[in-house]
Amino acid sequence: WSVMTKKFSDTEIHVRNVHCCKVEWTKKDGVWKMKEVAGTDFVLDADMVLLALGFAHVVHNGLIKDMGLRLDDNGNIAVDNYQTSQPWVFAAGDAVSGASLVVRAINSGRQVAAAIGQWLKKA
């Protein structure tokens, strides 16, 4: 909890590290804001990263743009069997369909997990 992912490293073919920091949440005028806690940076080793973003629309600047992922006409990540335009990157849920119900996100998560499993068996 209260951890922010800042960047991924060694992403040319596989993610190797996730660079993170701790954050503090404050509420001002009814709006929650996240603030990075100085000096709390840390790195996690990773083989795979799954992002769960909730109802937030896909932010194009940063990860999506840096990885060169193709978008659909609505600005969502374009996929084929949950695989993006980068063969080792998968997307599901709101990032693919736009904001929807949690039950659809759960189903999408199950389907993308199956698609990733099939892809890993072929790799």
N, CA, C and O of each residue as an XYZ file, in Angstrom:
492
protein
N       0.831     -1.178      0.000
C       0.000      0.000      0.000
C       0.876      1.242      0.000
O       2.011      1.229      0.477
N       0.325      2.302     -0.541
C       0.998      3.600     -0.551
C       2.369      3.527     -1.204
O       3.347      4.080     -0.702
N       2.419      2.834     -2.331
C       3.639      2.716     -3.114
C       3.331      3.177     -4.533
O       2.296      2.824     -5.100
N       4.234      3.966     -5.099
C       4.078      4.444     -6.468
C       5.157      3.824     -7.347
O       6.335      3.810     -6.989
N       4.741      3.313     -8.497
C       5.691      2.827     -9.493
C       6.179      4.026    -10.276
O       5.380      4.783    -10.826
N       7.500      4.204    -10.328
C       8.073      5.354    -11.020
C       8.516      5.004    -12.439
O       8.345      5.798    -13.364
N       9.086      3.812    -12.603
C       9.517      3.407    -13.940
C       9.855      1.916    -13.926
O       9.998      1.291    -12.876
N       9.977      1.376    -15.147
C      10.444      0.009    -15.341
C      11.812      0.091    -15.990
O      12.093      1.040    -16.722
N      12.663     -0.885    -15.736
C      13.952     -0.907    -16.426
C      14.164     -2.253    -17.091
O      13.547     -3.256    -16.733
N      15.062     -2.242    -18.077
C      15.339     -3.416    -18.918
C      14.058     -3.894    -19.581
O      13.715     -5.072    -19.489
N      13.341     -2.984    -20.255
C      12.057     -3.306    -20.865
C      12.162     -3.600    -22.355
O      11.136     -3.744    -23.021
N      13.363     -3.692    -22.890
C      13.503     -3.928    -24.329
C      12.771     -5.199    -24.753
O      12.065     -5.207    -25.762
N      12.941     -6.264    -23.989
C      12.233     -7.514    -24.271
C      11.475     -7.989    -23.039
O      10.344     -8.461    -23.153
N      12.079     -7.872    -21.874
C      11.450     -8.302    -20.624
C      11.646     -7.224    -19.559
O      12.665     -6.534    -19.544
N      10.685     -7.090    -18.691
C      10.846     -6.220    -17.528
C      11.748     -6.950    -16.545
O      11.552     -8.136    -16.278
N      12.723     -6.253    -16.014
C      13.624     -6.855    -15.023
C      13.476     -6.198    -13.652
O      13.625     -6.851    -12.619
N      13.177     -4.888    -13.658
C      13.090     -4.154    -12.398
C      11.931     -3.174    -12.423
O      11.604     -2.600    -13.462
N      11.316     -2.993    -11.260
C      10.286     -1.984    -11.068
C      10.829     -1.008    -10.030
O      11.123     -1.396     -8.899
N      10.960      0.257    -10.417
C      11.481      1.297     -9.533
C      10.297      1.973     -8.851
O       9.387      2.470     -9.514
N      10.319      1.985     -7.526
C       9.174      2.458     -6.746
C       9.623      3.429     -5.655
O      10.814      3.618     -5.408
N       8.636      4.028     -5.023
C       8.858      4.837     -3.830
C       7.595      4.794     -2.984
O       6.521      4.436     -3.466
N       7.738      5.157     -1.739
C       6.571      5.255     -0.862
C       5.910      6.610     -1.080
O       6.567      7.584     -1.448
N       4.600      6.657     -0.848
C       3.848      7.900     -0.989
C       2.976      8.128      0.236
O       2.646      7.199      0.972
N       2.616      9.384      0.432
C       1.658      9.761      1.465
C       0.435     10.328      0.767
O       0.546     11.018     -0.246
N      -0.737     10.028      1.320
C      -1.996     10.538      0.776
C      -2.517     11.632      1.686
O      -2.552     11.475      2.907
N      -2.921     12.741      1.084
C      -3.542     13.825      1.832
C      -4.835     14.212      1.127
O      -4.966     14.086     -0.091
N      -5.779     14.684      1.920
C      -7.071     15.099      1.355
C      -7.224     16.603      1.559
O      -7.155     17.107      2.680
N      -7.432     17.301      0.453
C      -7.611     18.745      0.510
C      -8.804     19.116     -0.352
O      -8.875     18.742     -1.523
N      -9.736     19.848      0.227
C     -10.940     20.268     -0.493
C     -11.688     19.080     -1.097
O     -12.253     19.179     -2.187
N     -11.683     17.950     -0.372
C     -12.410     16.767     -0.816
C     -11.710     15.946     -1.889
O     -12.277     14.983     -2.403
N     -10.477     16.323     -2.230
C      -9.728     15.614     -3.279
C      -8.484     14.982     -2.662
O      -7.713     15.644     -1.967
N      -8.305     13.698     -2.926
C      -7.116     12.987     -2.446
C      -5.938     13.254     -3.373
O      -6.077     13.205     -4.595
N      -4.789     13.534     -2.790
C      -3.553     13.776     -3.545
C      -2.464     12.849     -3.020
O      -2.389     12.564     -1.824
N      -1.628     12.387     -3.935
C      -0.526     11.504     -3.584
C       0.768     12.317     -3.647
O       0.989     13.058     -4.605
N       1.624     12.182     -2.629
C       2.896     12.893     -2.589
C       4.013     11.904     -2.318
O       3.942     11.119     -1.372
N       5.041     11.941     -3.148
C       6.197     11.063     -2.986
C       6.926     11.403     -1.683
O       7.125     12.575     -1.363
N       7.322     10.364     -0.934
C       8.092     10.535      0.295
C       9.569     10.487     -0.082
O      10.065      9.458     -0.542
N      10.262     11.592      0.111
C      11.679     11.692     -0.262
C      12.512     10.630      0.447
O      12.309     10.341      1.626
N      13.452     10.058     -0.295
C      14.385      9.092      0.284
C      13.840      7.690      0.472
O      14.458      6.880      1.163
N      12.681      7.380     -0.131
C      12.099      6.052      0.069
C      12.151      5.192     -1.198
O      11.466      4.172     -1.279
N      12.949      5.593     -2.176
C      13.045      4.825     -3.420
C      13.557      3.413     -3.150
O      14.411      3.198     -2.290
N      13.018      2.457     -3.903
C      13.487      1.078     -3.833
C      13.211      0.401     -5.169
O      12.414      0.890     -5.970
N      13.873     -0.723     -5.404
C      13.761     -1.448     -6.668
C      13.321     -2.875     -6.383
O      13.852     -3.535     -5.490
N      12.337     -3.346     -7.158
C      11.872     -4.721     -7.068
C      12.272     -5.470     -8.332
O      12.132     -4.940     -9.435
N      12.764     -6.686     -8.187
C      13.008     -7.541     -9.338
C      11.662     -8.015     -9.866
O      10.741     -8.260     -9.087
N      11.542     -8.147    -11.184
C      10.268     -8.574    -11.758
C      10.487     -9.366    -13.030
O      11.423     -9.106    -13.786
N       9.622    -10.328    -13.258
C       9.575    -11.062    -14.516
C       8.373    -10.611    -15.332
O       8.375    -10.682    -16.561
N       7.336    -10.140    -14.622
C       6.094     -9.722    -15.252
C       5.470     -8.642    -14.387
O       5.577     -8.674    -13.161
N       4.813     -7.681    -15.038
C       4.146     -6.606    -14.316
C       2.704     -6.529    -14.787
O       2.444     -6.454    -15.988
N       1.765     -6.548    -13.851
C       0.348     -6.382    -14.153
C      -0.099     -5.072    -13.526
O       0.043     -4.875    -12.319
N      -0.639     -4.178    -14.342
C      -1.099     -2.884    -13.852
C      -2.605     -2.906    -13.684
O      -3.326     -3.293    -14.604
N      -3.085     -2.499    -12.535
C      -4.519     -2.388    -12.271
C      -4.817     -0.916    -12.030
O      -4.399     -0.361    -11.014
N      -5.529     -0.281    -12.944
C      -5.682      1.162    -12.912
C      -7.077      1.642    -12.557
O      -7.282      2.852    -12.467
N      -8.030      0.777    -12.354
C      -9.375      1.195    -11.978
C     -10.067      1.992    -13.064
O      -9.900      1.711    -14.251
N     -10.847      2.987    -12.661
C     -11.626      3.766    -13.619
C     -10.838      4.890    -14.273
O     -11.396      5.642    -15.073
N      -9.588      5.022    -13.963
C      -8.777      6.068    -14.594
C      -8.587      5.743    -16.066
O      -8.242      4.616    -16.422
N      -8.813      6.731    -16.916
C      -8.584      6.524    -18.344
C      -7.098      6.334    -18.576
O      -6.274      6.864    -17.830
N      -6.761      5.595    -19.587
C      -5.363      5.342    -19.920
C      -4.642      6.670    -20.138
O      -5.073      7.494    -20.945
N      -3.546      6.868    -19.415
C      -2.715      8.051    -19.593
C      -1.713      7.730    -20.690
O      -0.923      6.795    -20.561
N      -1.743      8.492    -21.756
C      -0.905      8.187    -22.915
C       0.559      8.572    -22.698
O       1.459      7.858    -23.141
N       0.800      9.688    -22.024
C       2.187     10.092    -21.774
C       2.800      9.148    -20.753
O       2.124      8.691    -19.832
N       4.063      8.866    -20.922
C       4.752      7.956    -20.020
C       4.807      6.561    -20.599
O       5.247      6.376    -21.734
N       4.372      5.590    -19.843
C       4.516      4.180    -20.198
C       3.930      3.841    -21.567
O       4.597      3.190    -22.370
N       2.703      4.265    -21.849
C       2.035      3.916    -23.105
C       2.802      4.501    -24.286
O       3.068      3.804    -25.266
N       3.150      5.761    -24.193
C       3.892      6.431    -25.270
C       5.309      5.875    -25.391
O       5.779      5.596    -26.494
N       5.987      5.714    -24.255
C       7.369      5.214    -24.262
C       7.475      3.828    -24.888
O       8.461      3.527    -25.560
N       6.474      2.986    -24.675
C       6.500      1.637    -25.232
C       5.969      1.603    -26.660
O       6.049      0.570    -27.325
N       5.428      2.720    -27.135
C       4.923      2.794    -28.503
C       3.679      1.956    -28.728
O       3.489      1.415    -29.817
N       2.828      1.839    -27.716
C       1.631      1.018    -27.845
C       0.602      1.706    -28.734
O       0.366      2.908    -28.615
N       0.000      0.937    -29.613
C      -1.031      1.446    -30.515
C      -2.321      1.639    -29.724
O      -2.643      0.848    -28.837
N      -3.056      2.703    -30.056
C      -4.329      3.010    -29.404
C      -5.467      2.831    -30.393
O      -5.269      2.936    -31.603
N      -6.667      2.559    -29.872
C      -7.838      2.478    -30.739
C      -8.424      3.878    -30.942
O      -7.875      4.857    -30.436
N      -9.517      3.975    -31.668
C     -10.125      5.271    -31.966
C     -10.632      6.009    -30.726
O     -10.816      7.225    -30.764
N     -10.860      5.285    -29.630
C     -11.337      5.896    -28.385
C     -10.201      6.261    -27.434
O     -10.453      6.765    -26.340
N      -8.962      6.016    -27.834
C      -7.824      6.313    -26.976
C      -7.476      5.224    -25.994
O      -6.628      5.419    -25.123
N      -8.128      4.065    -26.124
C      -7.792      2.910    -25.284
C      -6.668      2.123    -25.941
O      -6.398      2.296    -27.130
N      -6.017      1.267    -25.181
C      -4.947      0.441    -25.738
C      -5.557     -0.580    -26.682
O      -6.467     -1.318    -26.303
N      -5.054     -0.623    -27.916
C      -5.540     -1.579    -28.914
C      -4.899     -2.945    -28.652
O      -3.689     -3.043    -28.445
N      -5.727     -4.002    -28.662
C      -5.229     -5.352    -28.397
C      -5.814     -6.358    -29.380
O      -6.856     -6.125    -29.993
N      -5.123     -7.471    -29.510
C      -5.608     -8.643    -30.226
C      -5.397     -9.812    -29.277
O      -4.255    -10.169    -28.987
N      -6.475    -10.414    -28.787
C      -6.406    -11.445    -27.747
C      -5.622    -10.925    -26.534
O      -4.820    -11.646    -25.940
N      -5.871     -9.676    -26.187
C      -5.277     -8.995    -25.039
C      -3.795     -8.655    -25.236
O      -3.166     -8.128    -24.318
N      -3.232     -8.941    -26.391
C      -1.844     -8.611    -26.663
C      -1.794     -7.274    -27.392
O      -2.519     -7.059    -28.363
N      -0.928     -6.373    -26.915
C      -0.811     -5.052    -27.509
C       0.043     -5.109    -28.771
O       0.412     -6.188    -29.235
N       0.348     -3.951    -29.312
C       1.209     -3.880    -30.501
C       2.651     -4.273    -30.190
O       3.441     -4.487    -31.109
N       3.003     -4.370    -28.909
C       4.299     -4.919    -28.499
C       4.042     -6.360    -28.054
O       3.282     -6.582    -27.111
N       4.652     -7.329    -28.707
C       4.288     -8.734    -28.478
C       4.418     -9.219    -27.037
O       3.763    -10.200    -26.684
N       5.204     -8.604    -26.208
C       5.382     -9.065    -24.838
C       4.561     -8.254    -23.836
O       4.695     -8.437    -22.626
N       3.707     -7.354    -24.342
C       2.906     -6.493    -23.473
C       1.429     -6.794    -23.672
O       0.932     -6.792    -24.798
N       0.729     -7.055    -22.569
C      -0.694     -7.366    -22.593
C      -1.457     -6.278    -21.841
O      -0.912     -5.629    -20.948
N      -2.708     -6.089    -22.206
C      -3.558     -5.109    -21.525
C      -4.968     -5.663    -21.427
O      -5.384     -6.481    -22.248
N      -5.702     -5.209    -20.412
C      -7.066     -5.688    -20.209
C      -7.846     -4.646    -19.415
O      -7.312     -3.599    -19.050
N      -9.107     -4.945    -19.156
C      -9.946     -4.100    -18.316
C     -10.189     -2.730    -18.922
O     -10.312     -2.582    -20.138
N     -10.257     -1.728    -18.049
C     -10.572     -0.365    -18.470
C      -9.561      0.189    -19.470
O      -9.913      1.027    -20.300
N      -8.320     -0.265    -19.404
C      -7.292      0.221    -20.328
C      -7.613     -0.156    -21.767
O      -7.151      0.496    -22.704
N      -8.406     -1.212    -21.941
C      -8.764     -1.716    -23.272
C     -10.183     -1.309    -23.665
O     -10.430     -0.943    -24.814
N     -11.103     -1.372    -22.725
C     -12.519     -1.152    -23.055
C     -13.050      0.207    -22.630
O     -14.144      0.598    -23.038
N     -12.296      0.929    -21.822
C     -12.810      2.149    -21.220
C     -13.478      1.806    -19.905
O     -13.636      0.630    -19.577
N     -13.868      2.806    -19.156
C     -14.446      2.603    -17.829
C     -15.679      1.707    -17.903
O     -16.550      1.892    -18.753
N     -15.735      0.736    -17.000
C     -16.836     -0.212    -16.988
C     -17.033     -0.732    -15.566
O     -16.503     -0.167    -14.610
N     -17.783     -1.789    -15.439
C     -18.091     -2.387    -14.142
C     -16.960     -3.278    -13.650
O     -16.198     -3.822    -14.449
N     -16.852     -3.424    -12.344
C     -15.803     -4.244    -11.760
C     -15.925     -5.699    -12.204
O     -14.907     -6.372    -12.368
N     -17.141     -6.200    -12.402
C     -17.302     -7.597    -12.818
C     -16.716     -7.805    -14.219
O     -16.186     -8.874    -14.519
N     -16.811     -6.799    -15.060
C     -16.192     -6.897    -16.396
C     -14.674     -6.867    -16.280
O     -13.982     -7.572    -17.014
N     -14.155     -6.063    -15.368
C     -12.711     -6.015    -15.155
C     -12.194     -7.357    -14.641
O     -11.133     -7.820    -15.060
N     -12.945     -7.977    -13.735
C     -12.559     -9.290    -13.207
C     -12.531    -10.316    -14.334
O     -11.585    -11.095    -14.446
N     -13.562    -10.316    -15.163
C     -13.612    -11.246    -16.291
C     -12.465    -10.981    -17.257
O     -11.822    -11.915    -17.736
N     -12.213     -9.719    -17.539
C     -11.120     -9.359    -18.436
C      -9.785     -9.814    -17.852
O      -8.913    -10.281    -18.585
N      -9.623     -9.679    -16.540
C      -8.398    -10.135    -15.879
C      -8.198    -11.632    -16.027
O      -7.080    -12.097    -16.252
N      -9.278    -12.381    -15.902
C      -9.185    -13.840    -16.084
C      -8.819    -14.187    -17.527
O      -8.004    -15.074    -17.778
N      -9.431    -13.478    -18.461
C      -9.160    -13.758    -19.865
C      -7.736    -13.379    -20.258
O      -7.085    -14.108    -21.007
N      -7.246    -12.244    -19.758
C      -5.870    -11.860    -20.089
C      -4.882    -12.826    -19.440
O      -3.839    -13.121    -20.023
N      -5.191    -13.320    -18.248
C      -4.316    -14.306    -17.601
C      -4.211    -15.563    -18.459
O      -3.126    -16.123    -18.615
N      -5.330    -16.002    -19.011
C      -5.316    -17.175    -19.899
C      -4.519    -16.880    -21.163
O      -3.757    -17.729    -21.624
N      -4.685    -15.686    -21.728
C      -3.950    -15.315    -22.942
C      -2.450    -15.250    -22.675
O      -1.650    -15.685    -23.504
N      -2.067    -14.706    -21.517
C      -0.645    -14.655    -21.151
C      -0.110    -16.071    -20.971
O       1.004    -16.371    -21.403
N      -0.890    -16.944    -20.337
C      -0.473    -18.340    -20.166
C      -0.238    -19.031    -21.497
O       0.745    -19.755    -21.658
N      -1.131    -18.813    -22.451
C      -0.954    -19.401    -23.785
C       0.291    -18.844    -24.452
O       1.047    -19.588    -25.077
N       0.511    -17.542    -24.326
C       1.664    -16.907    -24.952
C       2.970    -17.446    -24.331
O       3.938    -17.705    -25.047
N       2.988    -17.609    -23.018
C       4.194    -18.119    -22.346
C       4.495    -19.553    -22.758
O       5.664    -19.928    -22.855
N       3.480    -20.356    -22.999
C       3.705    -21.737    -23.437
C       4.341    -21.783    -24.823
O       5.088    -22.711    -25.136
N       4.047    -20.785    -25.650
C       4.623    -20.718    -26.995
C       6.033    -20.143    -26.985
O       6.827    -20.430    -27.881
N       6.346    -19.339    -25.986
C       7.652    -18.633    -25.923
C       8.796    -19.573    -25.625
O       9.945    -19.140    -25.541
